[in-house]
């Protein structure tokens, strides 16, 4: 071996560009005969295709203008590798002659030549070689090159092309293909390290093994036993504080993708002993419950120590998703108002309008007058719930006003009646709901009577007076509450009253002692996986309760950020997202704001839907990560084709219905990668969990 050959061999073995060609002798597929800035034409033939186990639609090719064994001799302009994607066959100028020759050959066949014969099928070798030639049109995905620091980089385009191209095309396989699809530029790695540090990781978390390369539904050759499966890796940092779309028809692997993502994020957080809260809005109960698709297991089974499940029904193993209306009066009223406004109710009236537009948010206790009025409203609201048939918590009592000034007015009114009336005054300010309701109904009757008497005497309408001279004890809001409790208006005529809210009893839980939203947020702060099983209980809970929880998570994260602190890492997973962030949704609503602004408050938003065209275009335009399986509708595919290079996959996405066959575009990857998503494997994940626990215990 000459010294020059020794140098060339060393340079070749060390050059990352040559390594991208793989076993270049066996991966050669043809010659580049035409180039544009966005397109490359490759001349290939059947023999080349056969040697590389075929060239599937959407497969990757690489093109290089240097001799793989003499890289050091290549001109500087040739020291690069162009990454291509196979789009479709393209005609050659001599195709008409080729077709004519094939037809004539078939027409001359005898009965004995009906079926395929030798390798040339009856043609002479030279003609057979010529007729095997064909063209391929490929899109340009980018250029691999080595920078001045010796690092491999990928640009997203090409900066030059030759009319007389010296480039040869190769089909990357095994290690070469893995290096291509998992390449991350140095600046992206540095940014990921910075983001990981901000998120609390000690180092960049290990990549997620999301699946393996798959080009087509028919995978007999390119995924055969003699073809090593190439892993597709994605960076966990791509998901934290980012938006991720999981798109595809039902039963094509969306939930499997989400489960794999949830598990990967949890494992990454456990490995670095940091807290990443994950909240799953489980519309169909796929994540909270074991099913046959997951080896009879679920997220809760895999991560029992960090998973908390909620359901709007009394169910063993689940926390109650509902609110205790008697203790969380502000949340209860807001929920009733949302439910009432979401449907066309048969009940109406001025008092009901006042009730549905009021608030029970507790004021500062230092403002004694305002706080006292709030306490009255709160007590009457609790009595309304009781009259409407809501289950009262065991041992629950209502705080009622029995101050001396009020009691004196009540007794004075009773003595003034002819004959004197009998009144019942509580001996304690904390009494059962039935007694409290009777007390307030009695106060309402007395107040109306006093107002009528005072009006008859020419005085202003005051009724029961507060401790402040001239102020009515019953203000307009309290009056509406009392009328609803008694089901009578100011003219003492019957109306619906508390019956307007009696149908919402299923949303109340008498066994809950704390607000469910505060509880969920505390679990997220502890780095747990919280699953809201929305498949059971009233249908309306999907929009009302889930929106309330999401809103408070968002507001908490934003408040932390505005206070100059780093918010907790939170990942939200939402199914049927087109119902929440639809194109007609107000962008100031909770879900659109989370999708639009949540990233800066460290909220990762993962949304799944089979109707990408129904998602608000602003949300789609700001989505960094995409997982797309089968879509059968041209309108949906047209919407998808507007983003990145998904347009190359339109026909494949419509035809291939294989479960888990996805086209993936992540923040770190500059192009779409066709991937067979790994099946959610509880057994494997449990082993990894135990391994992490063993490492941390040392």
NORNORPE-V274250 format. One line per field, one symbol per residue. ss: DSSP state (@ for helix, = for strand, . for the rest). burial: # if it has 9 or more other C-alpha atoms within 8 Angstrom, else .. A space follows every 10 residues. Layout:
BEGIN
ss = ???
burial = ???
END
This chain:
BEGIN
ss = ..@@@@@@@@ @@@@.@@@@. ...@@@@=== =====...== =====@@@@@ @........= ====...... @@@..@@@.. ========== ....@@@@@@ @@@@@@@... @@@....... ....@@@@@@ @.======== ======.... .====..... .......=== ...@@@@@@@ @....@@@@@ @@@@@@@@.. .......=== ===....... .......... ====.@@@.. ..=====... ...@@@@@@@ @@@@@@@@@@ @....===== ==........ =@@@..=.@@ @@....==== =.......== ..=.....@@ @@@@@@@@@@ @........@ @@@@@@.... .......@@@ @@@@@@@@@@ @@@@@@@... .......==. ...@@@@@@@ @@@@@@.... .........= =.@@@@@@@@ @@@@@@@@@@ @@@@@@.... ....=..... .=...@@@@@ @@@@@@.=.. ...=..@@@@ @@@@@@@=.. .....@@@@@ @@@@@...== ===....... @@@@@@@@@@ @@@@@@@@@@ @@......== ====..@@@. .=.......@ @@@@@@@@@@ @.=======. .@@@=.@@@@ @...====.. ...@@@@@@@ .....@@@@@ @@@@@..... =====..... ..=====... .@@@@@@@@@ @@@@@@@.
burial = .....#.##. ##....#### ##.#..#### #####.#### #####..##. ##.####### ######...# #..#...### #######..# .......#.. .#..#...#. ..#......# .......##. .######### ######.... .####.##.. #...###### ####.####. ##.##..##. .##.###... #..##..### #######.#. .###..#..# ########## #########. .###.##### .######### .#.####### ###.###### #..#..#### .##...#### ##.....### ######.### ########## .......... #####....# .......... #..####### ########.# .#.....### .#...##.## #.###..... ........#. ###..##.## ####.##### ##.##..... .#####.... ##.#..#### #####.###. .....###.# ##.##.#### .#.####.## #.######## #######... ##.####### ####..##.# #.....#### ########.# ##..#....# ######.##. ########## ###.##..#. ..######## ##...##.## #.#.###### ..##.##..# ######.##. .#######.# .#..##.##. .#......
END
